[in-house]
Each structure stands twice: as C-alpha cells, then as structure tokens.
Amino acid sequence: MDVNAAVAAAAAIAGVLTGVIAMLAFRWSERDLKRPTRTSLHADPVLPPGVDTVLSVLRSSAVVLDEGDAVVKASSAAYALGLVRGGKLSVEPMLQMARDTRRDGEIRQVELDLPRRGTGRGDALAVSARVAPLGSRLVLLLVEDLTEARRIEAVRRDFVANVSHELKTPVGALSLLSEAVMDASDDPEAVERFAGRMQIEATRLTSLVQELIDLSRVQNDDPLEDAEPVRVDELVAEAMDRCRHAAGTKQITMAAGGTADVSIWGNRGQLAAALGNLVENAVNYSPARTRVGIAARRVSAPGGDLIEIAVTDQGIGISDKDKERIFERFYRVDPARSRATGGTGLGLAIVKHVAASHGGEVTVWSSEGQGSTFTLRLPEAGAARDRAQQHPDLDDEAGQSADSNPRRTPDSPPDSTAYETLSAPEVLP
C-alpha cells in the first residue's frame, strides 16, 4: 500500500513538472515569435492587402511602423541609407514625426540632412521625409534622396552667377564707353579711341555668348547621332586657320606633324571647336616669337585604337594647384591675362565635354615657365582602321610606336619621340 502511494506521488510530481515545462516552452516560443527579425520585418501579415506590392515598386525608401514604433516593413533602400537598425527607425526626427502622425493622423513632410554612415566623408545626405497614417495602427514613412538634385542645383546656381558676372563686365564697359563717346562728341580723337574700346568689348561679349551656346550644345546634344569619319589633318588645318591672324601678330610659328592618314569618329563641328580651343589657348598664352606644335599619332588600346592629338606651347605654364581646376567653367589660371587676351574661361570646359561625349579624354602636362601640352585621346574611325588592315606595314609601325611610347599620365612630361615629324619647339630668333 505504501509502495502504491509512493508511485502515485511520484507520478503526480512528474505530471506537474511536465506541465510547468510545457508552459515555459510555450511562453518562450511565443516570445521568440514576437521578437522582430529582419526576415519578419519584410513579410509581416499585419500589412493591408496590396501594400507590400506597392512599396516594392516605389523608388523612395519605405518604412512601415506599428503602434510600438517597431519596424513592420522596410525596403532594401531604407537599410542602405541607414534608416533602419536593429528593427528600429534610427533617425530621431523621423521617429518623432511618426509618433505625431500616429497621434493626430496628419500627414507631415520635412527635409533633413543626415550624416553619411560608414563612408568617412563629411558631406551630408540630403533627404525628404514624408509620414502618413496607414490604416488605424500603422504609419508609413517615405524617404527620397535629394543629394544629387541638391548638387545639380548648386552647379546651376554657380553657373548662373558666373554667367551674370561675366556678362556684366563687357555690358557695363559698353555702357560707360557709350557715355564717354557722347560726352566727347566734339573730340574726334577721343571718339575714335572710345569706339575702338567699344569694339573690343563687343567682341568679348560676342565670344562669351557664342561659347555659352557651344557649351550648351555639347552638353545637350548626342554627338554620335551625326557621327562620321573626320580626318585629323582637316581639323588641324581648320584650327590653324582660325588662329593664323593672332599667331602672325605675335610672330608665333605653328607647326603640324603626324596628322596624315588618321581619322577619328564623331561630330565634325564639335571636334573642330574642341581642337580650335586648344590651339587658340596655346597661341594666346605663348610669348612672341615662339612655336606652337600640333601632332597626332595612333596608339593601341584594349577597346580599339585611339588617336592622340597633342597641342604643345611654350607659354606661361600651369601650376599644380591650377591643373586640377583648369577644366572647370569660367576658371582662369591668370584672370588678368585672360581678360587681356579675351578669354572667357569656357574653352577648356567645352574641350572636356566634347572629349567625354565622344568616348575619349583630355589630359594636360605643364610646367610653370616651360609651357604646356594638352592631349586629346579619341576613338579612331572605322574607315581608318580598315586602311590600317590593308597596309600592315603602317599598322606595325603604329604598334611599335605605341609600345615604345606608352600613354602618358597627366603629370608625366611629354615624350619628344612620340610624334615623328615635329621636333621640340624652341624660341625663334
């Protein structure tokens, strides 16, 4: 009888322990189910039907919060921007907006500057956040990245400010000179002198407007729509004719070499403008009785042969700090000298855009007091490559030249053996 009682007591204790363990396991499992995970955040059944599909196609970063500020749903873009961390919205101003919207049901929108996470850069991330109620318990947060739009707007403002400043100078000069002409109507010599100055300022204004038009055109047009094989010797001849008067006035000799039998692929007008700007700069910034050299050669490249066109001068040269900015719009190495020569600061910007839109590049080597070499590298035209295949001896010579003279970096000095028929320029007697 005592044995049966002991067995019954043991069985009762075992039953109680089993029940306690089962209850603890149930509670533990229930707590795990309630714990937010990254997977559960993306597939939570509390979202209204169709919301998941709509959020997946939005370009904006989307975050859905429940009544406890826990993240129910977050897009991959929201994680990429660092908005969600550990199942919580990590941006305090956005979190406060969500709480206010949950309380009164009003839609709110604000623009914020957020620090970039993990990039080590000091610039901020500009975003636009919009919070709206989603049903009775949820809140939807949409975040749009405005960083690129802000950058473009800043560039536009700077461009407009620079254009306004550049236009103001010749226009103001014309206004003052016209008043001077009226006041000196009885002095023929003064009228002639002021009229000459007016012609200079009018020419500068015309050049500025034309270069603004050219820059707008090369930025907006696709040059490859009207692309054709363009002979380099024709481009060089046109650029030299454009600057022949200015070079003759300063007794500057222009020499060309290596331009025969090479062609490039692109828009003839834009290519002529780019090369003409380089030659014009070389003439304008060279002292009297020096030489400007223009040379071309074919070089091998993985994506196809390139044509290098180098323009060398013996001008004032460019310092290291200026070389990083010379292709910016309206930037001048020597503002006083640029205004004296009629420079607008747009020529090299046009060259850069033309080279980039044609699948090429422009680089510069320069040393202060020794001159500069600007090099255009552009894809060779298909017709020129066909001619090279029909004449293997020319192709072999080009290949040997390319192998013996690898492409220069912007900071490496020009190779005097790169261009066969053009010797290094020297000051003329």
PEZI-V820780 format. One record per pair of residues at least 6 apart in sequence whose ideal C-beta (glycine too) atoms are under 8 Angstrom apart, sorted by sequence separation. I is the first residue (numbers start at 1). J is the second residue. D is the distance in whole Angstrom. If there is no record, write none. Layout:
i->(I,I)
j->(J,J)
d->(D,D)
//
This chain:
i->(65,66,78,83,84,89,100,101,133,134,184,185,246,247,286,299,300,325,332,337,338,355,366,388,389,408,55,64,65,83,101,116,132,133,184,247,264,298,299,326,338,355,365,366,387,388,408,416,63,64,82,83,100,116,131,132,298,299,318,364,365,416,43,55,64,74,89,115,116,131,283,298,299,364,63,64,74,114,115,131,132,180,181,184,244,282,297,298,352,364,365,388,405,62,63,83,97,113,114,130,131,243,296,297,322,332,351,363,364,62,63,113,114,129,130,296,362,363,405,51,62,71,97,113,114,129,130,181,279,296,332,362,404,405,61,112,113,129,130,180,181,240,295,296,319,330,331,348,362,363,62,63,111,112,128,129,279,294,295,318,330,361,362,61,62,71,111,112,127,128,240,294,329,330,360,361,47,58,60,61,70,71,93,111,112,127,177,181,293,294,295,316,329,360,401,55,70,71,94,110,111,127,128,293,294,316,360,56,61,69,93,109,110,126,127,237,292,293,330,359,360,401,46,55,61,63,69,109,125,126,127,177,178,236,292,293,329,358,359,52,63,91,109,126,177,292,316,327,328,355,358,51,61,108,109,125,292,326,327,355,91,107,108,126,233,236,290,291,351,355,65,107,126,173,174,177,290,327,47,107,254,290,327,351,46,47,63,69,107,233,174,232,233,286,287,44,105,173,174,285,286,287,44,69,233,254,282,286,41,69,101,232,282,283,285,377,41,42,101,102,170,174,231,232,252,282,285,41,42,82,97,101,170,231,232,279,281,41,65,81,98,230,235,239,243,250,278,282,375,36,97,170,171,229,230,238,242,246,252,262,275,36,67,82,94,111,170,229,230,259,262,327,82,93,229,230,235,239,243,247,250,252,255,257,259,262,275,65,94,102,228,235,238,239,242,243,246,250,251,252,253,254,255,256,257,258,259,91,101,167,170,227,228,230,238,242,246,250,251,252,253,254,255,256,257,258,326,227,228,236,239,240,250,252,253,254,255,256,257,258,227,228,235,239,243,252,254,98,167,226,230,239,323,373,166,224,41,98,223,224,264,323,365,81,97,223,263,247,262,363,365,41,81,221,318,363,364,365,367,94,223,363,365,318,365,38,94,163,221,317,319,365,37,259,317,318,36,317,89,218,285,316,317,217,316,317,240,306,317,318,371,218,239,317,285,314,315,284,314,315,83,236,284,313,214,284,312,313,83,236,312,313,312,81,281,311,310,311,81,232,310,311,78,310,72,281,309,310,280,281,308,309,308,278,308,309,64,67,277,307,66,67,277,306,307,66,306,307,65,236,277,278,306,307,64,65,235,277,305,306,64,232,304,305,64,65,274,303,304,63,64,232,273,274,307,62,63,299,62,305,62,63,274,305,61,62,273,274,304,60,61,298,51,60,61,271,305,58,60,61,270,59,286,48,298,48,270,271,285,323,270,274,282,298,46,47,267,46,266,282,265,281,305,264,278,278,300,299,300,308,298,275,297,274,299,300,312,298,299,300,297,298,310,297,299,271,297,299,310,310,308,314,266,313,314,265,266,312,314,215,264,265,264,265,264,265,263,264,265,262,263,263,264,263,297,262,297,261,295,296,297,295,261,293,295,295,294,293,215,223,214,218,293,211,224,261,292,212,215,219,223,224,291,207,211,215,218,222,223,290,291,208,211,214,218,291,207,290,291,204,208,215,289,290,203,211,218,289,204,289,200,230,229,229,229,229,258,257,258,257,258,166,257,258,257,256,162,255,162,159,169,255,253,251,166,166)
j->(71,72,84,89,90,95,106,107,139,140,190,191,252,253,292,305,306,331,338,343,344,361,372,394,395,414,62,71,72,90,108,123,139,140,191,254,271,305,306,333,345,362,372,373,394,395,415,423,71,72,90,91,108,124,139,140,306,307,326,372,373,424,52,64,73,83,98,124,125,140,292,307,308,373,73,74,84,124,125,141,142,190,191,194,254,292,307,308,362,374,375,398,415,73,74,94,108,124,125,141,142,254,307,308,333,343,362,374,375,74,75,125,126,141,142,308,374,375,417,64,75,84,110,126,127,142,143,194,292,309,345,375,417,418,75,126,127,143,144,194,195,254,309,310,333,344,345,362,376,377,77,78,126,127,143,144,294,309,310,333,345,376,377,77,78,87,127,128,143,144,256,310,345,346,376,377,64,75,77,78,87,88,110,128,129,144,194,198,310,311,312,333,346,377,418,73,88,89,112,128,129,145,146,311,312,334,378,75,80,88,112,128,129,145,146,256,311,312,349,378,379,420,66,75,81,83,89,129,145,146,147,197,198,256,312,313,349,378,379,73,84,112,130,147,198,313,337,348,349,376,379,73,83,130,131,147,314,348,349,377,114,130,131,149,256,259,313,314,374,378,89,131,150,197,198,201,314,351,72,132,279,315,352,376,72,73,89,95,133,259,201,259,260,313,314,72,133,201,202,313,314,315,73,98,262,283,311,315,71,99,131,262,312,313,315,407,72,73,132,133,201,205,262,263,283,313,316,73,74,114,129,133,202,263,264,311,313,74,98,114,131,263,268,272,276,283,311,315,408,70,131,204,205,263,264,272,276,280,286,296,309,71,102,117,129,146,205,264,265,294,297,362,118,129,265,266,271,275,279,283,286,288,291,293,295,298,311,102,131,139,265,272,275,276,279,280,283,287,288,289,290,291,292,293,294,295,296,129,139,205,208,265,266,268,276,280,284,288,289,290,291,292,293,294,295,296,364,266,267,275,278,279,289,291,292,293,294,295,296,297,267,268,275,279,283,292,294,139,208,267,271,280,364,414,208,266,84,141,266,267,307,366,408,125,141,267,307,292,307,408,410,87,127,267,364,409,410,411,413,141,270,410,412,366,413,87,143,212,270,366,368,414,87,309,367,368,87,368,141,270,337,368,369,270,369,370,294,360,371,372,425,273,294,372,341,370,371,341,371,372,141,294,342,371,273,343,371,372,143,296,372,373,373,143,343,373,373,374,145,296,374,375,143,375,138,347,375,376,347,348,375,376,376,347,377,378,134,137,347,377,137,138,348,377,378,138,378,379,138,309,350,351,379,380,138,139,309,351,379,380,139,307,379,380,140,141,350,379,380,140,141,309,350,351,384,140,141,377,141,384,142,143,354,385,142,143,354,355,385,142,143,380,134,143,144,354,388,142,144,145,354,144,371,134,384,135,357,358,372,410,358,362,372,388,137,138,358,138,358,374,358,374,398,358,374,376,398,398,399,407,398,376,398,376,401,402,414,401,402,403,401,402,414,402,405,378,405,407,418,419,418,425,378,425,426,378,379,425,427,329,378,379,379,380,380,381,380,381,382,380,381,383,384,384,418,384,419,384,418,419,420,419,387,419,421,422,422,422,346,354,346,350,425,344,357,394,425,346,349,353,357,358,425,342,346,350,353,357,358,425,426,344,347,350,354,427,344,427,428,342,346,353,427,428,342,350,357,428,344,429,342,381,381,382,383,384,419,419,420,420,421,330,421,422,422,422,329,422,330,329,339,425,428,428,344,345)
d->(6,5,5,6,7,5,7,7,6,4,4,7,8,8,6,7,8,5,4,8,8,5,4,6,7,7,4,7,7,6,6,7,7,8,6,6,7,5,5,6,7,4,7,7,8,4,7,8,6,4,7,6,7,7,6,5,7,8,6,6,5,5,8,7,4,7,7,6,5,7,6,6,6,7,7,7,5,6,7,5,8,7,6,7,7,5,7,8,6,5,8,7,5,7,5,7,5,4,4,7,8,7,6,5,5,6,5,7,7,7,8,7,8,7,5,7,6,5,6,8,5,5,7,6,6,7,8,5,7,5,5,7,8,5,6,8,8,5,8,5,7,5,7,8,8,7,6,8,5,7,8,5,7,6,7,8,6,7,5,6,4,8,8,4,6,5,7,8,5,4,7,7,7,7,7,5,7,7,8,4,6,6,7,5,6,6,5,7,8,5,8,8,6,5,7,7,7,6,8,8,8,6,6,7,8,7,4,7,8,7,6,7,6,8,6,8,7,4,8,7,6,8,7,6,6,6,7,7,7,4,8,5,7,5,7,8,4,5,5,7,6,7,4,5,5,5,7,5,7,6,7,8,6,7,8,6,8,6,6,8,7,7,5,8,8,5,7,7,8,7,6,7,5,7,6,7,4,7,7,5,7,8,4,7,6,6,6,6,8,4,5,5,6,5,7,5,5,4,7,7,6,7,6,7,8,8,5,4,5,7,5,5,7,8,4,8,7,6,7,7,4,7,8,6,6,4,6,6,7,8,7,6,7,5,6,6,8,6,5,8,5,6,8,7,8,7,4,7,7,6,5,5,7,5,5,5,5,7,6,6,6,7,7,4,5,7,4,8,7,7,8,7,8,8,6,6,6,5,5,5,7,7,6,7,7,6,8,8,7,5,8,6,8,4,7,5,5,8,5,7,8,7,7,8,8,5,5,8,6,7,7,6,8,5,7,7,7,5,5,6,5,5,5,5,5,5,7,5,8,7,8,7,8,7,7,8,7,7,8,5,6,7,5,4,5,6,7,5,7,5,6,8,6,4,6,7,8,6,6,8,5,6,7,7,8,4,8,7,5,7,6,6,7,8,7,7,6,7,8,6,5,4,6,4,6,8,8,7,8,5,6,6,8,8,5,7,4,4,7,6,7,7,5,8,7,6,7,7,6,6,8,8,7,6,7,7,5,4,4,6,8,5,8,5,6,7,7,6,6,7,7,8,5,7,8,7,6,5,7,5,7,8,7,5,6,6,7,8,7,7,6,4,7,8,5,7,6,5,4,7,6,8,7,5,6,6,7,8,7,8,6,6,6,5,6,5,8,5,8,6,7,6,6,4,6,7,6,8,7,8,8,6,6,5,8,7,4,8,7,8,6,7,4,6,7,8,7,7,7,4,4,6,7,6,8,7,8,7,5,8,5,8,8,7,8,6,8,7,8,7,8,8,8,8,8,7,8,7,4,8,8,8,8,8,5,7,8,8,6,8,4,7,7,7,8,4,7,8,4,8,6,7,7,8,8,8,8,6,7,7,8,6,7,8,8,8,8,6,7,7,5,5,7,7,6,4,7,6,7,7,4,6,8,4,6,6,6,7,8,7,8,3,7,8,7,4,8,5,6,7,8,6,5,5,8,7,7,7,6,6,5,8,4,6,4,5,4,7,6,7,7,5,7,6,5,8,6,6,7,5,8,7,6,7,7,7,6,5,8,8,8,7,4,7,5,7,5,6,6,7,6,6,3,7,4,7,7,6,4,7,8,8,6,7,7,8)
//
